[in-house]
Amino acid sequence: MSTPREEQTVRPDSRQAERAAGLNPAALSVTDTARTLTRVAGRPVSEAMIERDIDDGAPTNADGTINLVHYAAWLVRDMAESASANGGARGD
C-alpha cells in the first residue's frame, strides 16, 4: 500500500528542466537566452533583441555565450542609467 507522499507526482521546476536540457546559465547561446527570458518574463524576447543589446555593450563570454546573471545585471544598470538620463522617468 502506498502512502499519499509516494503517490504525489514530482514535477521538475524550471531550473531542473533547464539542467535536464543541458542548459548552463553561465554560458547560454543567444537562442537559449531568448527562449529562457521569454519563459521567465512571460512576454516575447527575441534573438534580435539580445543581439541588439550585445551590440549596445551587453557582456558576453569569450566564446560569445551569455552569462545570464551578468546580462541581467547589465540590463538593470542600463535601465537605471536610462531612467536617470530621463529625469527618473521609466522607459517601459
Secondary structure as UniProt FT lines:
FT   HELIX           4..7
FT   HELIX           14..20
FT   TURN            21..22
FT   TURN            25..26
FT   HELIX           30..41
FT   HELIX           47..55
FT   TURN            56..57
FT   TURN            62..63
FT   HELIX           68..85
FT   TURN            86..88
//
